[in-house]
């Protein structure tokens, strides 16, 4: 489905009850959507890796509202590519044990594929064309960056102390459940 807001250069993943950017209906995107992305992207491996990094970031900032319409493909002279990330918002969730992705990620049989946990992300590595070792390295690198920089980034964009207090529970140092 081409989104008119993107001047016919944007292919947006739909939401519940609408067509996805991959030409089918879905209540929640699935691993099948990754296969569709790989079929249309001019850089399928890079785009799959980027989607994994986005899933990791969403878990690390407790973005529980990462729905299908937050992902799109854009067209340039070379073809279709994953658009830049947008709508990445920390949640005010204070749960210490369980936070959930809006979309299914993992492949573990004994754990929900929507839990924001390291083990769930690692279980999906192959779907994003990554080895388990590569997935672990990405998670570790991104966790270190988020933990060390979120407050300074908030300051850079003019965030207040009240905002920091509101969202501080979103980040890994306040969410031990991520490490399960």
N, CA, C and O atoms as a DFTB+ gen file, in Angstrom:
720 C
 N C O
     1  1       0.856      -1.169       0.000
     2  2       0.000       0.000       0.000
     3  2       0.897       1.225       0.000
     4  3       1.704       1.386       0.915
     5  1       0.787       2.065      -0.962
     6  2       1.586       3.275      -1.025
     7  2       0.883       4.346      -0.204
     8  3      -0.318       4.567      -0.358
     9  1       1.612       4.990       0.642
    10  2       1.076       6.030       1.503
    11  2       1.224       7.367       0.783
    12  3       2.334       7.753       0.418
    13  1       0.114       8.074       0.577
    14  2       0.169       9.332      -0.165
    15  2       1.012      10.382       0.543
    16  3       1.526      11.295      -0.104
    17  1       1.165      10.269       1.870
    18  2       1.997      11.223       2.598
    19  2       3.462      11.126       2.182
    20  3       4.239      12.053       2.409
    21  1       3.821      10.045       1.597
    22  2       5.218       9.835       1.210
    23  2       5.435      10.098      -0.277
    24  3       6.483       9.746      -0.819
    25  1       4.455      10.715      -0.944
    26  2       4.584      11.049      -2.356
    27  2       4.942       9.842      -3.221
    28  3       5.812       9.927      -4.088
    29  1       4.274       8.731      -2.983
    30  2       4.433       7.502      -3.763
    31  2       5.828       6.907      -3.692
    32  3       6.188       6.076      -4.527
    33  1       6.617       7.317      -2.712
    34  2       7.948       6.740      -2.553
    35  2       8.046       5.929      -1.280
    36  3       9.110       5.399      -0.960
    37  1       6.951       5.827      -0.551
    38  2       6.975       5.192       0.757
    39  2       5.999       4.042       0.783
    40  3       4.863       4.171       0.326
    41  1       6.429       2.929       1.310
    42  2       5.596       1.753       1.436
    43  2       5.519       1.461       2.917
    44  3       6.518       1.085       3.530
    45  1       4.370       1.626       3.486
    46  2       4.258       1.583       4.934
    47  2       3.593       0.300       5.396
    48  3       2.632      -0.173       4.789
    49  1       4.110      -0.249       6.462
    50  2       3.504      -1.425       7.059
    51  2       2.223      -0.979       7.721
    52  3       2.208       0.006       8.458
    53  1       1.143      -1.702       7.462
    54  2      -0.169      -1.317       7.973
    55  2      -0.373      -1.682       9.420
    56  3       0.543      -2.155      10.092
    57  1      -1.570      -1.460       9.892
    58  2      -1.930      -1.815      11.262
    59  2      -3.139      -2.728      11.229
    60  3      -3.637      -3.065      10.155
    61  1      -3.601      -3.120      12.371
    62  2      -4.683      -4.080      12.494
    63  2      -5.798      -3.821      11.495
    64  3      -6.384      -2.738      11.467
    65  1      -6.086      -4.829      10.674
    66  2      -7.197      -4.745       9.751
    67  2      -6.886      -4.035       8.443
    68  3      -7.781      -3.913       7.607
    69  1      -5.670      -3.562       8.221
    70  2      -5.343      -2.912       6.959
    71  2      -4.247      -3.707       6.268
    72  3      -3.603      -4.564       6.873
    73  1      -4.053      -3.414       5.018
    74  2      -2.981      -4.099       4.296
    75  2      -1.636      -3.622       4.790
    76  3      -1.452      -2.439       5.076
    77  1      -0.721      -4.521       4.886
    78  2       0.630      -4.142       5.256
    79  2       1.342      -3.653       4.004
    80  3       0.832      -3.790       2.892
    81  1       2.510      -3.089       4.194
    82  2       3.315      -2.661       3.065
    83  2       3.741      -3.836       2.212
    84  3       4.232      -3.649       1.099
    85  1       3.563      -5.034       2.714
    86  2       3.951      -6.220       1.988
    87  2       2.756      -6.876       1.317
    88  3       2.847      -8.021       0.875
    89  1       1.617      -6.155       1.235
    90  2       0.493      -6.613       0.453
    91  2      -0.376      -7.665       1.094
    92  3      -1.071      -8.387       0.379
    93  1      -0.374      -7.787       2.395
    94  2      -1.258      -8.736       3.054
    95  2      -1.777      -8.146       4.343
    96  3      -1.266      -7.136       4.827
    97  1      -2.793      -8.778       4.897
    98  2      -3.362      -8.288       6.147
    99  2      -2.677      -8.975       7.321
   100  3      -2.269     -10.133       7.232
   101  1      -2.557      -8.232       8.432
   102  2      -1.961      -8.819       9.629
   103  2      -2.434      -8.046      10.843
   104  3      -2.514      -6.817      10.814
   105  1      -2.748      -8.771      11.916
   106  2      -3.055      -8.106      13.167
   107  2      -1.768      -7.669      13.835
   108  3      -1.673      -6.558      14.357
   109  1      -0.792      -8.535      13.817
   110  2       0.553      -8.217      14.287
   111  2       1.511      -8.747      13.239
   112  3       1.279      -9.825      12.693
   113  1       2.572      -8.031      12.942
   114  2       3.521      -8.564      11.974
   115  2       4.185      -9.814      12.536
   116  3       4.239     -10.020      13.748
   117  1       4.665     -10.604      11.665
   118  2       5.277     -11.858      12.081
   119  2       6.623     -12.007      11.389
   120  3       7.057     -11.146      10.624
   121  1       7.268     -13.131      11.685
   122  2       8.536     -13.417      11.020
   123  2       8.348     -13.503       9.512
   124  3       9.288     -13.244       8.761
   125  1       7.143     -13.864       9.053
   126  2       6.893     -13.928       7.619
   127  2       7.099     -12.575       6.955
   128  3       7.531     -12.506       5.804
   129  1       6.791     -11.495       7.677
   130  2       6.983     -10.164       7.122
   131  2       8.451      -9.896       6.832
   132  3       8.768      -9.164       5.895
   133  1       9.354     -10.478       7.619
   134  2      10.784     -10.318       7.351
   135  2      11.162     -10.964       6.030
   136  3      11.983     -10.433       5.284
   137  1      10.563     -12.109       5.744
   138  2      10.844     -12.765       4.465
   139  2      10.342     -11.904       3.313
   140  3      10.992     -11.821       2.271
   141  1       9.185     -11.259       3.493
   142  2       8.661     -10.358       2.479
   143  2       9.572      -9.151       2.302
   144  3       9.810      -8.711       1.177
   145  1      10.080      -8.614       3.401
   146  2      11.012      -7.489       3.326
   147  2      12.229      -7.888       2.511
   148  3      12.683      -7.133       1.652
   149  1      12.753      -9.067       2.779
   150  2      13.947      -9.516       2.054
   151  2      13.667      -9.673       0.564
   152  3      14.576      -9.533      -0.255
   153  1      12.429      -9.960       0.208
   154  2      12.084     -10.143      -1.197
   155  2      12.026      -8.819      -1.956
   156  3      12.253      -8.802      -3.166
   157  1      11.728      -7.714      -1.280
   158  2      11.586      -6.440      -1.982
   159  2      12.726      -5.464      -1.735
   160  3      12.943      -4.563      -2.546
   161  1      13.450      -5.616      -0.651
   162  2      14.525      -4.687      -0.326
   163  2      15.713      -4.886      -1.254
   164  3      16.060      -6.012      -1.612
   165  1      16.328      -3.775      -1.635
   166  2      17.548      -3.869      -2.445
   167  2      18.765      -4.208      -1.580
   168  3      19.823      -4.554      -2.105
   169  1      18.616      -4.108      -0.247
   170  2      19.678      -4.457       0.701
   171  2      19.060      -5.281       1.836
   172  3      18.991      -4.812       2.972
   173  1      18.614      -6.494       1.541
   174  2      17.848      -7.262       2.523
   175  2      18.611      -7.590       3.807
   176  3      18.032      -7.536       4.892
   177  1      19.872      -7.922       3.708
   178  2      20.643      -8.262       4.909
   179  2      20.799      -7.040       5.814
   180  3      20.573      -7.126       7.021
   181  1      21.180      -5.917       5.237
   182  2      21.337      -4.687       6.025
   183  2      20.015      -4.276       6.665
   184  3      19.984      -3.881       7.830
   185  1      18.928      -4.368       5.909
   186  2      17.622      -3.971       6.439
   187  2      17.155      -4.922       7.540
   188  3      16.559      -4.483       8.523
   189  1      17.420      -6.214       7.383
   190  2      17.061      -7.177       8.430
   191  2      17.860      -6.909       9.702
   192  3      17.308      -6.963      10.801
   193  1      19.146      -6.623       9.564
   194  2      19.983      -6.295      10.732
   195  2      19.470      -5.024      11.409
   196  3      19.408      -4.947      12.636
   197  1      19.105      -4.035      10.602
   198  2      18.584      -2.788      11.165
   199  2      17.276      -3.033      11.926
   200  3      17.065      -2.449      12.989
   201  1      16.410      -3.880      11.401
   202  2      15.169      -4.194      12.117
   203  2      15.469      -4.858      13.462
   204  3      14.771      -4.608      14.444
   205  1      16.494      -5.694      13.510
   206  2      16.882      -6.314      14.780
   207  2      17.352      -5.240      15.758
   208  3      16.965      -5.248      16.926
   209  1      18.175      -4.329      15.285
   210  2      18.671      -3.246      16.152
   211  2      17.497      -2.415      16.687
   212  3      17.515      -1.982      17.839
   213  1      16.497      -2.201      15.861
   214  2      15.314      -1.466      16.308
   215  2      14.550      -2.247      17.378
   216  3      14.067      -1.668      18.350
   217  1      14.444      -3.553      17.194
   218  2      13.769      -4.379      18.204
   219  2      14.531      -4.308      19.526
   220  3      13.926      -4.194      20.592
   221  1      15.853      -4.376      19.453
   222  2      16.679      -4.279      20.658
   223  2      16.468      -2.912      21.318
   224  3      16.258      -2.833      22.528
   225  1      16.523      -1.856      20.537
   226  2      16.325      -0.525      21.105
   227  2      14.942      -0.407      21.749
   228  3      14.811       0.138      22.845
   229  1      13.932      -0.907      21.084
   230  2      12.584      -0.853      21.660
   231  2      12.537      -1.570      23.001
   232  3      11.873      -1.104      23.926
   233  1      13.227      -2.689      23.117
   234  2      13.268      -3.407      24.396
   235  2      14.037      -2.607      25.442
   236  3      13.635      -2.546      26.604
   237  1      15.130      -2.001      25.031
   238  2      15.975      -1.266      25.975
   239  2      15.350       0.038      26.476
   240  3      15.707       0.523      27.549
   241  1      14.425       0.602      25.710
   242  2      13.758       1.829      26.157
   243  2      12.296       1.555      26.525
   244  3      11.528       2.486      26.773
   245  1      11.920       0.284      26.558
   246  2      10.552      -0.123      26.908
   247  2       9.518       0.541      26.006
   248  3       8.466       0.975      26.476
   249  1       9.813       0.621      24.723
   250  2       8.839       1.168      23.773
   251  2       7.813       0.078      23.490
   252  3       8.013      -0.767      22.617
   253  1       6.739       0.105      24.220
   254  2       5.693      -0.911      24.097
   255  2       4.699      -0.574      22.994
   256  3       3.705      -1.280      22.823
   257  1       4.950       0.487      22.250
   258  2       4.037       0.923      21.199
   259  2       4.701       0.866      19.819
   260  3       4.403       1.688      18.953
   261  1       5.584      -0.086      19.617
   262  2       6.225      -0.230      18.313
   263  2       5.332      -1.100      17.439
   264  3       5.501      -2.318      17.380
   265  1       4.392      -0.473      16.768
   266  2       3.421      -1.186      15.944
   267  2       3.861      -1.182      14.484
   268  3       4.805      -0.479      14.124
   269  1       3.189      -1.959      13.646
   270  2       3.616      -2.085      12.246
   271  2       3.720      -0.776      11.476
   272  3       4.552      -0.663      10.577
   273  1       2.903       0.208      11.804
   274  2       2.960       1.469      11.048
   275  2       4.194       2.298      11.397
   276  3       4.397       3.375      10.836
   277  1       5.014       1.806      12.313
   278  2       6.268       2.488      12.631
   279  2       7.415       2.009      11.751
   280  3       8.573       2.350      11.995
   281  1       7.101       1.231      10.741
   282  2       8.130       0.724       9.833
   283  2       7.658       0.925       8.403
   284  3       6.499       0.666       8.078
   285  1       8.544       1.377       7.571
   286  2       8.182       1.647       6.184
   287  2       9.379       1.375       5.287
   288  3      10.518       1.276       5.743
   289  1       9.091       1.260       4.024
   290  2      10.125       1.173       3.002
   291  2      10.057       2.455       2.184
   292  3       8.973       2.968       1.909
   293  1      11.185       2.953       1.808
   294  2      11.240       4.123       0.932
   295  2      11.942       3.723      -0.356
   296  3      12.778       2.820      -0.370
   297  1      11.592       4.401      -1.428
   298  2      12.137       4.077      -2.744
   299  2      13.067       5.184      -3.187
   300  3      12.743       6.368      -3.100
   301  1      14.230       4.773      -3.665
   302  2      15.145       5.725      -4.283
   303  2      15.569       5.146      -5.623
   304  3      14.957       4.191      -6.101
   305  1      16.602       5.703      -6.237
   306  2      17.025       5.229      -7.553
   307  2      17.410       3.756      -7.546
   308  3      17.264       3.073      -8.560
   309  1      17.896       3.264      -6.422
   310  2      18.360       1.875      -6.340
   311  2      17.229       0.893      -6.049
   312  3      17.378      -0.304      -6.297
   313  1      16.104       1.377      -5.528
   314  2      14.993       0.485      -5.199
   315  2      14.460       0.748      -3.800
   316  3      14.600       1.850      -3.270
   317  1      13.846      -0.276      -3.205
   318  2      13.213      -0.164      -1.890
   319  2      14.208      -0.432      -0.772
   320  3      14.990      -1.380      -0.834
   321  1      14.167       0.430       0.267
   322  2      15.002       0.295       1.465
   323  2      14.162       0.577       2.690
   324  3      13.139       1.257       2.605
   325  1      14.580       0.067       3.809
   326  2      13.939       0.369       5.076
   327  2      14.109       1.860       5.356
   328  3      15.204       2.405       5.213
   329  1      13.032       2.507       5.752
   330  2      13.099       3.948       6.041
   331  2      13.881       4.184       7.330
   332  3      14.113       3.254       8.102
   333  1      14.286       5.430       7.557
   334  2      14.887       5.746       8.860
   335  2      13.879       5.454       9.976
   336  3      12.668       5.501       9.761
   337  1      14.389       5.159      11.143
   338  2      13.526       4.858      12.297
   339  2      12.788       6.110      12.742
   340  3      13.294       7.226      12.626
   341  1      11.594       5.902      13.249
   342  2      10.822       7.006      13.800
   343  2       9.885       6.487      14.887
   344  3       9.659       5.283      14.999
   345  1       9.344       7.404      15.685
   346  2       8.399       7.107      16.765
   347  2       8.998       6.152      17.797
   348  3       8.362       5.176      18.196
   349  1      10.216       6.441      18.219
   350  2      10.886       5.652      19.252
   351  2      10.728       6.389      20.581
   352  3      11.416       7.376      20.841
   353  1       9.824       5.902      21.407
   354  2       9.453       6.625      22.619
   355  2       9.572       5.735      23.846
   356  3       8.960       4.668      23.897
   357  1      10.362       6.165      24.849
   358  2      10.423       5.379      26.085
   359  2       9.062       5.341      26.768
   360  3       8.308       6.314      26.742
   361  1       8.767       4.217      27.371
   362  2       7.516       4.048      28.100
   363  2       7.712       4.483      29.548
   364  3       8.837       4.590      30.035
   365  1       6.626       4.723      30.203
   366  2       6.687       5.039      31.631
   367  2       6.444       3.784      32.468
   368  3       6.168       3.876      33.665
   369  1       6.546       2.622      31.842
   370  2       6.325       1.353      32.529
   371  2       7.275       1.192      33.710
   372  3       8.464       1.493      33.612
   373  1       6.739       0.721      34.811
   374  2       7.565       0.494      36.000
   375  2       7.684      -0.991      36.324
   376  3       8.244      -1.360      37.356
   377  1       7.159      -1.841      35.448
   378  2       7.247      -3.277      35.676
   379  2       8.713      -3.702      35.713
   380  3       9.502      -3.302      34.857
   381  1       9.066      -4.498      36.689
   382  2      10.442      -4.983      36.826
   383  2      10.630      -6.365      36.221
   384  3      11.757      -6.796      35.982
   385  1       9.527      -7.056      35.975
   386  2       9.620      -8.442      35.520
   387  2       9.195      -8.667      34.078
   388  3       9.777      -9.498      33.381
   389  1       8.187      -7.934      33.626
   390  2       7.623      -8.266      32.323
   391  2       7.160      -7.028      31.572
   392  3       6.289      -6.287      32.027
   393  1       7.758      -6.830      30.426
   394  2       7.327      -5.803      29.485
   395  2       7.140      -6.493      28.151
   396  3       7.807      -7.487      27.862
   397  1       6.235      -5.973      27.335
   398  2       5.893      -6.660      26.092
   399  2       6.051      -5.775      24.865
   400  3       5.678      -4.602      24.860
   401  1       6.627      -6.388      23.809
   402  2       6.631      -5.764      22.494
   403  2       5.196      -5.728      21.989
   404  3       4.383      -6.571      22.369
   405  1       4.882      -4.772      21.146
   406  2       3.578      -4.753      20.487
   407  2       3.518      -5.833      19.404
   408  3       2.435      -6.257      19.002
   409  1       4.684      -6.271      18.938
   410  2       4.747      -7.266      17.865
   411  2       5.515      -8.500      18.331
   412  3       6.348      -8.425      19.234
   413  1       5.223      -9.620      17.709
   414  2       5.928     -10.862      18.032
   415  2       7.366     -10.782      17.527
   416  3       7.628     -10.326      16.414
   417  1       8.296     -11.241      18.378
   418  2       9.714     -11.226      18.003
   419  2      10.316     -12.623      18.107
   420  3      10.900     -13.116      17.142
   421  1      10.182     -13.261      19.252
   422  2      10.954     -14.454      19.567
   423  2      10.426     -15.771      19.062
   424  3       9.341     -15.860      18.488
   425  1      11.247     -16.815      19.299
   426  2      10.944     -18.182      18.885
   427  2      11.017     -19.174      20.042
   428  3      11.001     -20.382      19.807
   429  1      11.096     -18.706      21.266
   430  2      11.178     -19.613      22.401
   431  2       9.818     -20.272      22.628
   432  3       8.778     -19.625      22.514
   433  1       9.840     -21.553      22.946
   434  2       8.584     -22.284      23.126
   435  2       7.987     -22.074      24.507
   436  3       6.772     -22.175      24.676
   437  1       8.811     -21.787      25.487
   438  2       8.321     -21.663      26.858
   439  2       8.160     -20.217      27.320
   440  3       7.837     -19.967      28.481
   441  1       8.387     -19.261      26.407
   442  2       8.317     -17.839      26.747
   443  2       7.556     -17.123      25.630
   444  3       7.713     -17.452      24.454
   445  1       6.742     -16.153      26.002
   446  2       5.997     -15.389      25.006
   447  2       6.946     -14.729      24.011
   448  3       7.967     -14.174      24.418
   449  1       6.630     -14.777      22.708
   450  2       7.476     -14.128      21.704
   451  2       7.381     -12.608      21.749
   452  3       8.027     -11.924      20.955
   453  1       6.583     -12.074      22.669
   454  2       6.434     -10.627      22.774
   455  2       7.127     -10.037      23.999
   456  3       7.110      -8.820      24.184
   457  1       7.736     -10.870      24.837
   458  2       8.404     -10.345      26.029
   459  2       9.683      -9.602      25.653
   460  3      10.439     -10.052      24.792
   461  1       9.918      -8.471      26.298
   462  2      11.135      -7.681      26.066
   463  2      12.253      -8.255      26.921
   464  3      12.545      -7.763      28.011
   465  1      12.861      -9.296      26.405
   466  2      13.935      -9.978      27.124
   467  2      15.068     -10.311      26.171
   468  3      14.863     -10.545      24.980
   469  1      16.264     -10.325      26.728
   470  2      17.454     -10.714      25.953
   471  2      17.246     -12.074      25.289
   472  3      17.541     -12.235      24.105
   473  1      16.743     -13.047      26.038
   474  2      16.588     -14.404      25.498
   475  2      15.615     -14.443      24.321
   476  3      15.817     -15.204      23.375
   477  1      14.579     -13.641      24.373
   478  2      13.602     -13.587      23.276
   479  2      14.254     -12.993      22.033
   480  3      14.074     -13.507      20.929
   481  1      15.008     -11.916      22.208
   482  2      15.703     -11.305      21.076
   483  2      16.703     -12.276      20.448
   484  3      16.761     -12.411      19.226
   485  1      17.477     -12.941      21.277
   486  2      18.477     -13.887      20.757
   487  2      17.797     -15.033      20.014
   488  3      18.313     -15.519      19.008
   489  1      16.647     -15.460      20.506
   490  2      15.947     -16.575      19.851
   491  2      15.512     -16.222      18.431
   492  3      15.288     -17.114      17.612
   493  1      15.393     -14.940      18.137
   494  2      14.947     -14.505      16.814
   495  2      16.101     -14.118      15.896
   496  3      15.859     -13.673      14.775
   497  1      17.323     -14.271      16.329
   498  2      18.482     -13.815      15.556
   499  2      18.454     -14.302      14.111
   500  3      18.670     -13.513      13.191
   501  1      18.195     -15.564      13.904
   502  2      18.188     -16.118      12.549
   503  2      17.164     -15.470      11.638
   504  3      17.389     -15.348      10.434
   505  1      16.040     -15.054      12.206
   506  2      15.016     -14.380      11.406
   507  2      15.519     -13.052      10.855
   508  3      15.030     -12.567       9.835
   509  1      16.497     -12.472      11.539
   510  2      17.072     -11.195      11.126
   511  2      18.423     -11.395      10.431
   512  3      19.203     -10.453      10.295
   513  1      18.689     -12.621       9.996
   514  2      19.911     -12.980       9.271
   515  2      21.168     -12.753      10.102
   516  3      22.212     -12.359       9.582
   517  1      21.047     -13.011      11.401
   518  2      22.169     -12.865      12.327
   519  2      22.454     -14.198      13.002
   520  3      21.550     -15.011      13.191
   521  1      23.704     -14.418      13.360
   522  2      24.036     -15.562      14.197
   523  2      23.711     -15.185      15.647
   524  3      23.527     -14.009      15.961
   525  1      23.644     -16.168      16.504
   526  2      23.410     -15.897      17.918
   527  2      24.528     -15.009      18.485
   528  3      24.270     -14.097      19.270
   529  1      25.762     -15.288      18.077
   530  2      26.905     -14.501      18.543
   531  2      26.778     -13.038      18.105
   532  3      27.033     -12.128      18.894
   533  1      26.382     -12.813      16.842
   534  2      26.206     -11.442      16.352
   535  2      25.081     -10.732      17.113
   536  3      25.208      -9.559      17.466
   537  1      23.988     -11.446      17.360
   538  2      22.859     -10.864      18.084
   539  2      23.281     -10.457      19.494
   540  3      22.951      -9.362      19.951
   541  1      24.003     -11.329      20.179
   542  2      24.471     -11.015      21.534
   543  2      25.372      -9.788      21.530
   544  3      25.270      -8.942      22.419
   545  1      26.251      -9.682      20.542
   546  2      27.161      -8.533      20.465
   547  2      26.383      -7.232      20.232
   548  3      26.699      -6.204      20.830
   549  1      25.377      -7.278      19.371
   550  2      24.552      -6.092      19.114
   551  2      23.814      -5.689      20.385
   552  3      23.781      -4.510      20.738
   553  1      23.226      -6.656      21.066
   554  2      22.491      -6.363      22.300
   555  2      23.421      -5.736      23.336
   556  3      23.075      -4.729      23.952
   557  1      24.597      -6.327      23.528
   558  2      25.543      -5.799      24.521
   559  2      25.975      -4.379      24.183
   560  3      26.001      -3.507      25.052
   561  1      26.314      -4.148      22.912
   562  2      26.756      -2.815      22.476
   563  2      25.640      -1.788      22.674
   564  3      25.879      -0.696      23.190
   565  1      24.440      -2.140      22.267
   566  2      23.343      -1.186      22.366
   567  2      22.941      -0.939      23.815
   568  3      22.600       0.186      24.180
   569  1      22.978      -1.973      24.639
   570  2      22.636      -1.785      26.053
   571  2      23.627      -0.822      26.701
   572  3      23.231       0.084      27.433
   573  1      24.902      -1.020      26.431
   574  2      25.926      -0.129      26.995
   575  2      25.693       1.313      26.554
   576  3      25.800       2.236      27.361
   577  1      25.377       1.505      25.282
   578  2      25.145       2.856      24.755
   579  2      23.909       3.493      25.385
   580  3      23.955       4.647      25.811
   581  1      22.813       2.754      25.448
   582  2      21.577       3.305      26.015
   583  2      21.771       3.658      27.486
   584  3      21.400       4.751      27.916
   585  1      22.349       2.745      28.258
   586  2      22.547       2.989      29.688
   587  2      23.452       4.199      29.911
   588  3      23.187       5.016      30.792
   589  1      24.505       4.319      29.128
   590  2      25.464       5.401      29.362
   591  2      25.042       6.748      28.784
   592  3      25.572       7.782      29.191
   593  1      24.092       6.756      27.835
   594  2      23.815       8.018      27.143
   595  2      22.398       8.553      27.265
   596  3      22.170       9.699      26.878
   597  1      21.426       7.797      27.781
   598  2      20.048       8.263      27.703
   599  2      19.837       9.589      28.417
   600  3      19.109      10.449      27.922
   601  1      20.464       9.765      29.573
   602  2      20.266      11.023      30.316
   603  2      20.882      12.221      29.569
   604  3      20.271      13.288      29.507
   605  1      22.070      12.050      29.011
   606  2      22.694      13.167      28.299
   607  2      21.919      13.510      27.028
   608  3      21.822      14.680      26.658
   609  1      21.374      12.509      26.365
   610  2      20.560      12.782      25.172
   611  2      19.282      13.522      25.563
   612  3      18.870      14.460      24.881
   613  1      18.664      13.104      26.650
   614  2      17.475      13.805      27.136
   615  2      17.802      15.271      27.433
   616  3      17.023      16.165      27.104
   617  1      18.956      15.510      28.057
   618  2      19.385      16.888      28.332
   619  2      19.590      17.668      27.033
   620  3      19.181      18.825      26.933
   621  1      20.227      17.035      26.031
   622  2      20.505      17.693      24.753
   623  2      19.245      18.162      24.050
   624  3      19.255      19.197      23.385
   625  1      18.163      17.413      24.188
   626  2      16.922      17.773      23.503
   627  2      15.999      18.617      24.374
   628  3      14.853      18.873      24.005
   629  1      16.498      19.050      25.531
   630  2      15.731      19.943      26.384
   631  2      14.788      19.260      27.357
   632  3      13.851      19.878      27.862
   633  1      15.034      17.997      27.617
   634  2      14.203      17.275      28.587
   635  2      14.394      17.828      29.990
   636  3      15.478      18.287      30.347
   637  1      13.356      17.780      30.758
   638  2      13.405      18.303      32.125
   639  2      13.707      17.188      33.117
   640  3      13.666      16.005      32.780
   641  1      14.011      17.590      34.342
   642  2      14.231      16.608      35.407
   643  2      12.947      15.809      35.645
   644  3      13.007      14.614      35.934
   645  1      11.802      16.454      35.525
   646  2      10.517      15.766      35.699
   647  2      10.328      14.700      34.617
   648  3       9.828      13.612      34.903
   649  1      10.722      15.001      33.385
   650  2      10.633      14.019      32.304
   651  2      11.564      12.852      32.578
   652  3      11.187      11.695      32.392
   653  1      12.779      13.151      33.020
   654  2      13.739      12.087      33.339
   655  2      13.183      11.168      34.415
   656  3      13.319       9.948      34.321
   657  1      12.562      11.738      35.430
   658  2      11.975      10.936      36.510
   659  2      10.839      10.071      35.975
   660  3      10.669       8.926      36.394
   661  1      10.073      10.621      35.058
   662  2       8.939       9.901      34.481
   663  2       9.375       8.690      33.660
   664  3       8.737       7.639      33.720
   665  1      10.461       8.831      32.891
   666  2      10.859       7.758      31.979
   667  2      12.025       6.907      32.476
   668  3      12.362       5.919      31.824
   669  1      12.647       7.242      33.586
   670  2      13.847       6.511      34.003
   671  2      13.595       5.022      34.225
   672  3      14.521       4.218      34.110
   673  1      12.373       4.647      34.537
   674  2      12.055       3.228      34.736
   675  2      12.080       2.433      33.430
   676  3      12.104       1.203      33.449
   677  1      12.075       3.132      32.312
   678  2      12.079       2.457      31.017
   679  2      13.421       1.812      30.703
   680  3      13.476       0.858      29.928
   681  1      14.491       2.308      31.283
   682  2      15.824       1.919      30.846
   683  2      16.366       0.709      31.595
   684  3      15.929       0.411      32.706
   685  1      17.332       0.005      30.975
   686  2      17.793      -1.291      31.488
   687  2      18.235      -1.331      32.937
   688  3      18.019      -2.336      33.614
   689  1      18.850      -0.259      33.437
   690  2      19.320      -0.313      34.818
   691  2      18.166      -0.390      35.799
   692  3      18.375      -0.708      36.969
   693  1      16.930      -0.101      35.341
   694  2      15.739      -0.182      36.182
   695  2      14.831      -1.340      35.775
   696  3      13.744      -1.498      36.331
   697  1      15.267      -2.152      34.808
   698  2      14.446      -3.268      34.334
   699  2      15.267      -4.563      34.315
   700  3      15.761      -4.971      33.263
   701  1      15.409      -5.199      35.461
   702  2      16.178      -6.447      35.509
   703  2      15.553      -7.554      34.660
   704  3      16.253      -8.486      34.263
   705  1      14.254      -7.471      34.375
   706  2      13.578      -8.481      33.570
   707  2      14.152      -8.622      32.174
   708  3      13.966      -9.660      31.540
   709  1      14.855      -7.594      31.670
   710  2      15.455      -7.677      30.336
   711  2      16.465      -8.820      30.256
   712  3      16.594      -9.456      29.209
   713  1      17.167      -9.083      31.326
   714  2      18.245     -10.075      31.306
   715  2      17.754     -11.508      31.417
   716  3      18.575     -12.424      31.360
   717  1      16.479     -11.746      31.571
   718  2      15.971     -13.127      31.677
   719  2      16.135     -13.850      30.376
   720  3      15.766     -15.020      30.269
